[in-house]
Structures are given as structure tokens and as C-alpha cells.
Amino acid sequence: MKNLAGLMKQAQQMQSKMAEMQEALADLEIEGAAGAGMVKVVMSGKYNLRSIKIDPSLINADDVEVLEDLILAAVNDASSKVEVTTQEKMQDVTGGLNLPAGMKLPF
């Protein structure tokens, strides 16, 4: 029974650390870019867009599709970086355990 109690305590500690990590991710700002940095977006670790910067030379009413594509590419770049950062922070919290996506603690 001591082992079970110890496991439950460890699970609770891990859950607490994960909650702290989630709060830290919400405050994190990650930049994504496209078009050699002509379009930049800043996204939180919770995938919320915080800002978009567009080089004025890209603003052309006759070629809106290019600007739209660059915005999408910058957002996707930021999303990829958020995913990598989240995975790195998750490994710090779980001590390298590869928990399945969406798995919640305690077990």
C-alpha cells in the first residue's frame, strides 16, 4: 500500500507542475514569420494570436492572395513553434515520460 500512496503523491505533484506549466505557457510569446520576416505574428503558448506585423510593401489591393498566404504561413510557423515548445516543457514536467496526448493526471 505504501507504493500506491507514493504513486498517488507523485501523480498529484506532477499534476501540480503541469498546472504551473499551463499557466507559464499562457504567458509565453512565440513569434512566427513568413516572407523573409515581412509578416510576423506573435502567439501565446495557448495558441492565441497576440499581434500581427505586416511590412507595408506587401499591402497591394491587386494582390491580396499573397498577403493572405504569408499571414497563414506565419501563423502556421508560430503554431509549430508553440507545439515544439509545449512538448519540451512537458518533458521537463514529466521527467521524460512520454505520456499520450490528452492524458490527464492523476491516472
N, C-alpha and C positions, 0 to 999 in steps of 0.2 A: 504494500500500500504506500510505502514511502516513495517508491519510484513514480507512482501515479500522481501523488501530490506534488512531487518535484516537477514532473512534466507539465502539470496544470499551471504551476507557478511560472515556469519558463514560457509557456504559451501566453500567459497574461502579460508578462514582461515584454514579449515580442509584440503583442497586440498594442501595448502602450507605445512602444518605439515606432510602430507602424503609424499610429495616430499622429505622433510627433512629425514623422516623415511627411505625412499627407499635408499637415499644416505648413511645413517648410516648402513643399512643392507649390503650394498656392502662392507663396511669396516669391518664388523663383521666377526670374525673367530670362527667357531664352530667345535669341534672335535668329531668324531665318532670312535668307536673302536669295534673290534671283536677278538675272540680267547684270551680272558683274557688280552686284550691290546697288543697282539702280532702284530696286524695290526691296524694302526691308520691312519685316514685321517683327513685333515683339509679342511673345506668347508666354503665359504663365505655365507652370508645371501642371496645371489642371486643364490645359488646352484652351484657355480663354485668351482671345486676342486683346492685347493692351494698346498697341499702336501700329500704324502703317505709315511708312515714309515712301514717297514716290518722287523720283527725280523729275523735275518739271519738264525736262526734254522729252520725256515719254508721253506727255499729255498731248494727244493728237486726235481730234474728233474723227478723222478719217480712218484711223487705225486702232480702234478701241480693243479689238481682239488681242493684239499683242500685249497691251497693258493688263487685260483680264488674265491672260495666260501667265504673265510674270507674277501677278498677285497670287494666283493659285500655286505656282511653283514655290514662291516664298513661304506661303502658309504650309505647304507640304514639307518644305525643308525644316521649318520650325517644329512641326509635328514629329518628324523623325527624330530630331534632336531631343525633344521632350521625352519620347519613348526610350531612347538610349539612356538619358539621364535618370529617368524613373527606374529603369532596370538596374542601373549601377547603385542607386540609393537603396533599392530593395535588397540587393545582395549584401550591402552593408548592414542592414537591419536583420536579415535572416541568417547572417553568418555564412553566406554562400549556399544555403539550401535552395534548391530550385523548386519553389512552390508553384503549382499550376496557376495560370492566370485566373483571377477571380476567386481564388481560395481565400477564405476569411478565417481569422483566428479568433478565439481558440477553436481547435478542431472540433 
